[in-house]
Amino acid sequence: MSKVFFTKNITPESLIRIYERLGVNLTGKVGVKVSTGEKGSKGYLKANLIKPLVQKLNGTIIECNTAYPGARNDSKEHLEVAKEHGFVFTDIDIMDTNGEFKIPVPSGSKHLKYDLIGESFKNYDSILNLAHGKGHAMGGFGANLKNQSIGIASRNGKAYIHSCGVTEDPDKCWEAEHEQIDFIESMAEAATAVADYIKNNNKQIVYITVANDISLDCDCDCNQGDPVIGNIGIFASLDPVANDQAFIDAIWSTNEEGTEDIKERIDSRLGRHITEYAESLGLGSTKYELINIDEN
């Protein structure tokens, strides 16, 4: 059973505190995978919240270009949007600016034959997967697993995941025919591939999800709506499956007015399947012990 740490407090100080409770010292060159938000979105994790932790780690914010048309499918404009959103306190690396490379997917994968990730991901010794928990138009919800699959994939890699292994072409991937469950499972396969790459290359990774301002749509949506649930808290674990499961379970335990809307969004996209399928691939466990650090 995996440990998941939790705090209701969403502050720069509590973000540092929950990271420290993980008991892992991220060393070497540290990449912080966080969504800096599509131009026009508003739910992304704000710079003033994450800045102290990123600077404590001497981290570099890492991203990859998007497969969909928009302000972030080109590295130059992507960087401009990130800076507009306040991410000017450290370096930003758009990892597929100079290409991509293939990594193997786990045995038992049903959809992907490989994963394609940003070329400069190989330059990092340690990774902080820092996700914003929210809904998602295609995946139902987004947290650490989505941040590790779609988020670390190159632009072509994103197209490959979205098409469930049919094409690497961003202009053609949206036309590929597949079942919704295939897309959910493709994300889990890609997330597991990244975890395996990290493990096999003696790198480190930890997982944190900040569940605040939870909207139905993703931070990648330029027309992102207002939150339907307010602040739940911060989850942290060494197990991304457990951390995503804890986030989902917290949503199912809330009684806010918008809870039914976010539940419907997640289940209409088969979103909860990602944790059970990732567990079957050996990425982590859906069973966890929740440790409230506000109490000790």
N, C-alpha and C positions, 0 to 999 in steps of 0.2 A: 504494500500500500504506500502510495507516494504522499509526501508532505506538501501541503499548500498553505502558505502563510497569507494572512488577510489583515487588512486594516480598513476601517471606515474612513479614516482621515486621508484626504487627497490634498497633500501639500508637498512642496519640495523636500521638506524635512522627513515626512513619512515615507516618501519614495526612497530616500537614502536609507532610512531605517529598515525598511522591508528588504531591500537589496542586501544589507549587511546580515540580516537574519538567515539568508540562504547559506552563509558560511563558505562562500566561494569568492576567492580573490581573482577577479579577471585581470590577467597579466598580459604583457606584451602590447602589441598594437590592437586596440579595442574598437570594434565596429558596433555602432548602436543602430539597429534596424528599427526605424520608426517612420511612419508615414508623415511626411511634411504637409500633406493635404493638397488636393486639386485646387486650382484657381477658382475661387467662388465658394468653396466649401467652408464650413465653420466649426466642425466637430473635432478636428485633429487635435492631438495633444499639444498644448501651447508651450512655446519656447521657455517662458518663465517658470513653468512647472518642472520641466525636465533638465533645464540648464545646470543646476547644481550637481545632479548625479552624473550627467555627461562629463562635466568638467572634472569631477572627482576621479573619474575613470580615465581622464585625458582621452576621451572617446572621439571618434569621427562618425558623423551621421552617414549612414549608408542607405542608398536607394537604388532602384533600377527604373528605367523608362517604362511607360505604360504601353499596353498593346492597343488600347482604344484611342481614337483621335482626341486631342485636347492639348492642354498647355504643358503636359509632362511627358509627351512621347518623343521629345527632343531634349538632349542633355542641356543645351544652353538655356532654353526657356524653362526647363525643369529647375535648374539652379536659381533662376530669377524668381520663380514662384516661391521656392523655399525661403529665399531671403526676404521676399515680401511678407511672408508669414512669421518672420522674426528669427529664423534659424541662422543667425549671423555670429553666434558666440563660439563656433568651432568650425572645423573643416567639414565640407559635405562632399561625399564621393558618390557620383552616379556610376555605379559599378560596371554597367555595360557600355560605357562611353567608348571603350577601346576593345569591345568584343565580348565574347562569352565562351564558356567551356561546358562540356558534357560531364555529368556525374551519373553513376549507376543508380537505378531505382531498386528497392528491395525485392528479393525473390517473393513471388506470390502476387506481384503487381498485375492488375488486370487490364490496365489502360495505357500507361506510359511505358515506353521502352528505355527511356533515359530522362534526365532532367537537364535543363539548360539554365545556367546561372551566370550572373555578371562576372566578367573576367577578373576584376580586382578583388572579388570575395576571397580569393586565395591568399591575398596579402595580409589578412587579419588572423591574429593568434587567438583572439577571444571575441565572443559576440554577446551583446545584450539584445535579446529579442524583446523590444519594448512596444507593446501593442495597445491600441485603443479599442476597448470592447464596445461594439455597436452592431446594428443590423447591417444587412448587405442585400442588394437587389438580386444578386445571382446566387450567393452562397448561403443566404439566410442570416448569417452573422459572421463577423470577423473578429478574431482575437489572435492568439499566438500561432495557431496552425496556418491560418491564412497569411499572416505576416511572414511566415517561414517558407511558404510555398509560392504563392503569387508574388509576394513582396521581394524575395531574393532572386526569383527567376528574371532573366533578361527579358527584353521586349519580345524577342522571338520565343523565349521560354514561356512567357505568359500566354502567348498565342497557342503554344503546344499544349499547355495545361487546359486552357479554356476549350480547346477543340478535342480534348480527351485523347491526345496522341495522334490526331489526324494530320495536322499541318503546323509548321512553324511560322507561317505567313500571317502577320497581323491583319492584313487586308482580307484574308480568306477564313480566318478562324471562326468568325461569327456565323458563317454559313454552314459550318460542319454540323451534321445531324448526330445527336446523341441524347441519351436519357439524362434527366437531371441527376440521378444517383451516380452516373458515370463521372460527372463534373466534381461532385463532392468527393468521390473516391480518388480522382486524379489529383486533387489538392492534397489529400492525405498521403498519396504516394510521393509527391514532390517534397512535402514537408519531411517525410521519413528519409528521403534521399539526402537532404541537406544535413539532417542529424547524423546519418551514417558517415557522410563525408567529414563532418567535424570530428566525430569519434575516431575515424580511421586515420586522420591526420594529426591526432594528438592536440586538437584545439579544444576550447572550452565554450560553453554556452549556458546562459541562464534565461529564465522567462518571467516577464512581468506584464500583467494586463491592468491597465487603468480603466475602470468602468465608471465613466462620468459622462454626462450629457449624451445619453444613449439614444441615438436617432434610428429610424428604420433603415436609412440608407447610409452608405459608406462614406468615409472621408474622401474617397476618390470621385464622389458625385459633385459636380459643380453646382447642382441645384439641391444640395442636401437640405432636408427639412429640419424643423426644430426638434429638439429632443422629445421623446415620448416617455422616457424615464429619466429621472435626475441622477444623482450620484449614488452609487452602490459602495464603491471602495476600490482598493488595490489588491490584486492577487499576485503571488509570486511563488515559483516552484522551479525545481530542476527538471520537471516532467511537463512537457507542453500539453499532453493529452489531459492530465489531471488538472492543469491550470484552466484549460478551455472548459472542461467539464464543470469545474467549480463556478466559473462565470455563468454557464448555462443554468446550473442549479440555482444560482442566486437570482437570476431573472425569474425562474419558475416559483421562487419563494417570495417575490415582491407582490405588493398589493396596490401599487400605484395605478392611476387611471389608465395609463398607456400600456400596461403590462400585456393585456390581451392582444394589442396590436403587434408588439414585438414577438410574442409567442407565435402568432399567426404567420408573421414574416419568416421566422425560423423554420417552422414545421411545413409551410407551403413549399419551401425550397429543400426540404429534407436535411436541413442544416445539422440536426443533432446526430446524423449518421456519421459525420466526420470523425467523431471521437471513438466510436466503436470500431470503425474500419481502421483507423490509425492504430488502435490497440491491437487489432488482429495482425497488423504488419510488424508489431513489436516496438512501436515508437514510445509507448508509455501505457499508463493504466487509467481506466475510468474510475477506479476506486482510490480514494484519497482520505487523508486525515486533515481537516481544516484547523489551522492553528491561528487563533485571533491574537495578534501581537499587541492589541490594545489592552489585553487583560493580563499580560505578563511581559 
